[in-house]
Amino acid sequence: MRFFNTIILTLFLLSFLSCSSKEEVEEFNNQDENMEKVKERIKAYSPTKISADISNLNSNQKKVIELLVKAGHVSDEIFWIQNTPDAVSVRDSLMKSESESAKVYLDYVKINYGPYDEIYGGERFVGDGPSIRPLGGNFYPPDMTKSDFEDYVAANPEVKEDFTSLYTIIRKDGDGLKSIPYHEAYADKVEKLASLLEEAASYADNPSLKNYLNLRAKAIRTDEYYESDMAWMDLSGNDIDIVIGPIESYADKLLGYKTSYESIIMVKDKKASEELSMFEKNIDNFEARLPYDKKYIRETAGKGTKLQVVNVAYFGGHGQQGTKTIAASLPNDPRVHKAKGAKKSMFKNMMEAKFDQIVLPIGNIILDPKLRKYISKDAFTSFVTLHEVSHTLGRGYVYGKEDVTVASMLKEKYSFLEECKADIVGLWNISIMRDLGLIDDDYVVRAKATYVAGLYRSIRFGSEKAHGKGNLIQLNYLMDKGAIITNEDGTLGIDDDLFFKVVGELAGKVLTIQAKGDYDEAVNLEKDYGNVTERIESNIEKLKSIPRDLDTTYDFK
């Protein structure tokens, strides 16, 4: 049954827009039975302040942080425009009302960046409009289907490059369609954002950071990101880092082409970063031991892959929507991977908050009591690192077609499959580290127990999210093959003899789909294993008292 009744929604919008007295508002509030449901869903996000210590930075560096956060706010506003056609208008209308119901809905709109619920299948929870979020967000005409897009491009091959670009929106143009570059579609905000990056660059003491910020400003104005991505990989000696601009394509659920604006302002944790050298040194060992046909294995996973631990000073845009990420592997451009590898950033303050409030409580409910003592913060943060390292492994280009990216072949299936790959290959790499003598058996036990608890953390993001879908595939597959056992009391155990054998099987399937660019097999894998089954739902039900994620605010001092 849909979360909201269409008639009540329509009544809400009409009442909301036309209420002219306090009495009318109060009368409406008394009738608004759905507000209680929204209040319950808001409780799924635990209010959490994320702090970053910048006391060791000099005055210029602190000014850089201040200006980058301002730029992040602009990037955040662009994502509001991108996410859904009416996200901004719904938000702004609710902000004008002083009614109690409007304040409740506004809180949830801000979490979701619009009137559609990220966890519950994109259901509309406020206002009048489509009952489900348009798959293409505000990147395409709201009524456009996948076949509409593909048929138009097939009939007009000269538009293909612009239409499939990561940095254009598609709009109706008379009887046809047209593409508009991001820097034109969001021109005023783009210029403001770029100017703030240049101002921050003027205060940057570090030459490589100064160069990057100036190049990123240029990229924001032109939608040409390769040069700035390369410069980002060349950052050295910097205490401050930033991810800003159109990055991930998760919000484009129609075709998976269009990227969303986001911003992450980071302060490096140098001591913790130095402890990652074991992972960094073994990236090519991981690539060489991937569990699929050896013809697909590359000689190297890429030059110069970097690992860093940072504390987040600000999240904005797509990264702040709904469930918050705890790490990133960027840039996404396969050309940069080939030349310089990638940079893996682990968000220490975010990871610690999520482990304490979510992962540990989940494990203490759903795991076999004998396994609960092995749930470990260190194992959680190490697995997040292996997840990010594993984004670099496998093929970015289709085997035998070195000019065709895997993402372009898998389209909207790419995001969840890539997240599934990063998890399951990361888990496989734990067995490789054990075989190489880099970790002991105690570490492996802790890693497995923490991994299973972590699966339920991500599944509760919702099956429409790439991470949630990827984790559903893993959990269903490992359960079906007997690697994860359901005990008589409903708690989960692990078959140690089968576990890594089954992990290797699934890792091989996912890696092979990517190597071949096999869209049909991606569809089949999703159909067979990407669903919330009754046994999974029963465990999710046990976790109602635990936050699904964090409702974060940020400070730095």
N, C-alpha and C positions, 0 to 999 in steps of 0.2 A: 504494500500500500504506500502510495506517495506520502512524503513527510508532511506536506501541506495541502489542504483542500483549496482548490483554485478559487472557489467562491469566496472563502474567507480572505484569501490573499487580495482579491479584487476589492472587497469591502475595506480591507486595511488601507490599501493605497488611496482609495477615494476618501476615506475618513481622515487619513493622515494629511492629505493635501488640502482638504476643505475645512478642517476643524477651526473654528473661529473663537471658541471660548474654552475656558478651563473645564467647564462642566461636560462639554462634548468630548473632550479628550479623555476625561476620567471615565465617562460612560463607555467609550470605546475600549479603554484599557480593561474594564471589567469583562468585556466580551471576548477579549483576545486570548483564547485558550492556548494558542500555539506559542505564545511568548514563554510559557513554562518549559516547553520542549527546547526552545532556544537557550533558555537559562541553563538547562541540564547539559546541553552540548558545549556551552561556554566553559563549564566546569572541567571539561576534558583537557583544557589548556591551563596548566598551572602558572599563575603569574610569577615571573622570575626575573630578577635583575641580574644582568650579565655585566660584570665589571672588568675593566682592563686597567692595569697599573701602568701609568706613563710617567711616574715620578722620576725615573732615571733618564728621561729624555730632556734635551735642552730646549730653550725657548723657541727656537726656530722649528724644531721637530714637533713641538706641541701645536704650533701654528699650522703646520702641515696637516696634522690630524684634524684640527678644527675645520680647516677648509675642505678636506676630503669628506668629512661627515656632511658638510653642506652640499657638496656635489652628490653625495649619496642620497640626500633627500630629493634632489632633482631626478635622479635615476629612479627612485621610488615612485615619484609622481608619473613618470612615463609608463611604468608597469601598470599603474592603476588604469591608464588609458588602454593599454594593450590587452589586459586580462579578459574583460568582457565589454560589450558595447555600452552598457549602462552602469558600470561599476562606479564611475565618478558621479553620475547624476543621482544614483541611489544614496551614496555616501553623503553628498552635499545636502540632499533633501532631508535626510535624517538628522544632520547636524543643525538644521534650522529649527527643529522641533524641540520643545522642552518636555514632551510627554515621556512618561516612564518607559512605555513600550518602545518608543523610538530610540532611547538610550541603550536599551538591551539589544535591539537589532543592530544598532550602530557598532556596538562592541564586537558583535560576530561578523559584521561586514568588514570591519578593519582586520580581523584575523584572517578572513578568507579573501580579502581584496576584491570584494564584490558580493552580490546577493546569492551566490551559489556555494553550496557546502562542499569543500574539498575532500572531506572524509566520506561523506555519505553520497557518493556517486554523482556529485555535481548537481544535487537537487536544489531548486530555488527555495529560499527560506524567507524572502521578504520581497514585496513589490509585485507589480504585474509584468509578466513577460513569459518567455519560454520556461517550461517546467524543469528543464534540464539545461545546464550550461552548453551553449553552442560549442561543438567540438573544436572549432577553429578560433575560439575566443573572439578577439576583435582584430585578428589578423586578416580575416576574409569576410565577405558578406555573410551575415548571420545564417541565411538559408542555404548557403553553398554546401554541396555534398562533395565527397571525394571524387566521385565520377564526374561531377560538373567540372571540377578543376582539371582532371586528367583529360577529359574530352576536349575542353577548350585548348589546352596546351597541344594536344595531338593535332587539332585542326589548325593551330597557329604556331608552328614549331619555332618561329623567330622570337617568340616571347619566353621560351622555356628557361633560358638562363636567368632572366630577371624574375620570372614567376617562382622559380624554385630557390631563389636566393635566400640566404639566412636573414637578410636585412631589408626586405621589402614587405609592404602590406598590399593586399589585393582588394580592389574596389570595383564596383560596377561603373561602366562607362557607356552610357546609352544602352545599346543592345549587347555590348561586349563587356570586357573586363580590362583593367589596367593595373599596373604595378606602380607603387610609390615608394621610393627609398625612405628608410627611417629618418635620415637627416632632413628630408623635406616634410615628411608626415608630422614630425615633432620638432619642427625647426626652432621655435623660440626656446624650448627647453633644452634642446641639443646645444644651442649657442651658450646658454647660461651654464650648463654642465661643463662644456669645454673651457669656458673662461675661468671657472673655479679650479679646474685642473691646472691650468697655466699659472694661476695665482699661487696655488700650492707649490708648483715647481719652482717659483721664484724664491721660496723660503727653504727649499730642500738643500741640505748641506751635501748629501750623497750624490755624486755626479751621475751614477747609473739611475737612481730614482728620479732625478731632475730630467734626464733624457727620456725616461719612460713616460713620465706624466705629460711632457710636451708632445710626445708621439701619440699618446692615447687621446689627447685633446684633438689632434689632427684626425685620428681615426674616427672619433665620435662625429666629427663634422663631415666625413667623407664615406663612412661605412666601409673603409678599407683597413682591415685589422691585422694583416700579416706582419707588417713592419713593427707595430707596437707589441704584438705577441712575442716576436723574436726578442725585442728589447726587454720585455718582462722576464724572459728566461735568462737574460744576461745580468739581472740585478745582482749586486754583490755588496757585502758590507753594509747593507741597509737594515735599520731597526724597524722600519715601517714598510708595510706592503699593502697593496690594494688590488681588488678585482672589481672592475666597474665597466658597465656597458651591456650590450645584448650578448648573453652567454649561452644559456641552455634552451633547448627546444621542447621541454616537457609540457609547457602550457599549450602548445599546438598539438592537440590530440586528433586533429583531422588528418594531417599529413606529416607532421613532425619536422617541417622545414624551418619554421619561423622561430627566432630566438627572442627571449625576454630580457628586458633590462633588469639588472640587479647591481648591488654594491656590497662589498665586504671590506671593511677597514680593519687592518690587522696590525698588531704589535708583536714582534718576534719574541719567543721564549728561547734564547740561545742555548741554555743548558739542556733543556729537553730535546732540542733539535739535534744536538750532538749525539744523543743516545740512539738515534735512528740509523747509525752507520751500518749496522748489520743488515738491515733491509736494503739499503742503498747499494751495498757491495754485491748483493746476490740477485739483482734484477735479471741479469742475463742467465743465471742458473735457473731461475723460475721459468723464463721463456723456453729454455732448452728442454725442460721437463714437463711441458704442458701435455695433458693426457689426450692427444688426438693425433691424427695421421701426421707423421714426421715431415711430410712434404709441405705442410702449412707453416711449420715453425721457422721463424726468421733467425738470421744469424745473430742479431742483437735486438733488444727491446727498445733501442733508441739511445742516442748519446746524451749524456748530461742530465739524466733524470735527477731531480732534486726533491728532498724531503725536508719539511720544516714544520715545527710546532709553533703555533701562534695563539694569541688571545684576541678575541673579537672585540673591537671597540664600537662597531656599528654594523648591523645588517639592514639592508633595504631592498625593496623590489621583490622579485621572484623568490629570492633566498629567504625572505621573511614571511612569505605566504604560508599559512597553515602550519605544517610541520617543518621544522628548521633543520637544515643540514648540519652535520658535525665535522665535515671534511670536504675537500674539493680536490679534484685532479684536473688541472687545466694547463694550457689552453686546449680546446677541442680540435683545433686544426691539425689534420694528419700530416700536413707539410711541416709544421713545427715539430711534431713528434719525431718525424724522420730526421730532421736536422739537429734537434736539441733535446729530444725526450720530452718530459713534462714535469710540472712542479706539483707536488702533493702537499697540500696544506692541511694539517690537523688542528682543529679548533679546540684547544685544551679546555678553556672555560665552559664551552658549550658541551663537550663530551662529559666533563665531570658532573655538570648539572643534570644531564640526561641519565647518566648511570645511577646517580644517587636517587633521583625522583622516579625513574621509570624502570630501567633494566633490572636492578637489584630487587625491587618489589615484585616485578613480574616473575623472576626466577624463583622467588620464595613461595609463589603460589602454584605455578604450573609444573615445576621440575620435581622429579623423584626426590624425596627428602635426603637420600644419600648423596645426591649431586649438588644440593644447594650450597654446601660449604665451599664448593669450587668456583662459585660465581665471583669473578675478580675484576676490579677496575682496571688493573694492568692488562689483563687479557682482553678486555673490551677495547681499550685504546690501541693495543697492538693489532687487534683484528681490523679496526678502522683503518689503520695504516696499511695493512695488507690489502684491504679492499681498494684503497686509492692506488697502491702500487699496481694492482691487477688490472686497473683500467688501462694501463700502458701495455699490457700483455695481449697476445693474440694479434689479429690482423685489423688494421684500420682501412685497408683496401682489399677488395675482393681478390682472391687468389686467381692469378692468370689475367687479371684486368687491373693493372696497377694505376689506372687513371679513374677507377670507379670506387667510390667510398662505400664501405659497408652501410653507413647511415643512409645513403641515398637509395640503396637497394631495399633495406628493411623498412624505410619510411616510418610510419607511426609506431611500428613494433620495435624500433631500434632502442628507444629509451629504456623500456622495462627489461629488454634482453641484455642490454649493456650493464644495467644495475645487477641483474641476476648473475652475469658473468663475473663482475668484480667481486661479488660475495663468494660465489662457489669456487672460483679460482683462488681467491684469497684463502679460503678454508683448505683447499688442496695444497697450497703452499706451506701450510703448517706441517703437513706430512712430509713435504720436501725438506723443510728446515730440520725436522726430526731425523730424517734419513741422512742429512749432511752433518749431524751432530751439533747443530747450532742451538737446539733447545732440548730440554729433558722431558721425560714422560709426565712429570707433574704439570709442566706448562701445557702439554697437549690435553690433559684431562680438564684443566681450567679453561682452556680455549674452547673445547667442545661444549661444556656446560654453559658457558657464557654466550656462545654462538646461538644455541637453541633458545635461550631467553631473549636474545636480541632479535631473533626472527619474529617473535610476537610483538616486539616493540614496533617494527616496521610494518607488519601486516595491519596493525591497527591504524596506520595512516590512511587506509582505504585502498580498495583494489584498483581504483582509477589512477592512483599515483604510481609512478614508475618503480619507486622503491618498494611499495606495498605489493604490486604485482610480481616483481622479481622475487620477493621473499615468499609469496604464496607458492610460486613454482618450486622453490627449493623445499619448503616444508612438505607440500603434498608429495613430491617425488621421493624425498627421504623417508616419509611415512609409508608410502606404497611399497617401497623396496625393503622395508624393515630396518633401516638404519636408525630411525627414531621410533621408539616403541611407546604405545599407550598402555599404561598399567591398568589394573582393574579399578583402581580409585580415580582414574582419569589423568593422573600425573604422567609426565613424559620421562622416559628413560632412553638410554643409548645402547645400541648393540656395537660394542667395541670392535668385534671381528668384521662386521660388515661396513662400518661407518665410512672409512676413507675409500673403500672400493666403490660404494654408491656415489660418494662425492665426486670421484674421478669420472664415473659414467656420465653424470649430469654435466660436469664441466666440459667433457668431450663433446657432448651433444650441442651445447650452447656455442662453444668455440667453432665447431664445424658449421653450424648455421651461419655464423658470421663470416667465416672464411669463404663460404660459397655464396654469400649474399642471398640465402634461400628464404624468401618471404613466406612461401607456403608452409615451410617447416616451422617458421616462427609462429605462424597462425596456429598450427597443430599443437605446438608445445603449450601455447597459451590456453587453447581449448581443453587440453588434457589435464593441465596442472595449475592453471591460473585462476582457480575459483575457490571461494570460501565454502568449504564442505561443512557438514553437520558436526564432525568431530573438532574442526578448527573453531567453529562458531561457539561450541560449548565451552572451550577454553577462553575465548574472547569474553564470553559472558562472565566468567569468574574474575575478570580483570577490570570490571566497571569502576571500581573505586580508585584505580590507578590512573593518573593523567595519561592521555594519549600523547600529548606533547606539551611544550612550554609556550606560554604567552609572554614573550620576552621584551624587556626594555633594556637600554644600554647606557652605561656611563663610563667615563674614563677620567682618571685623576692621578 
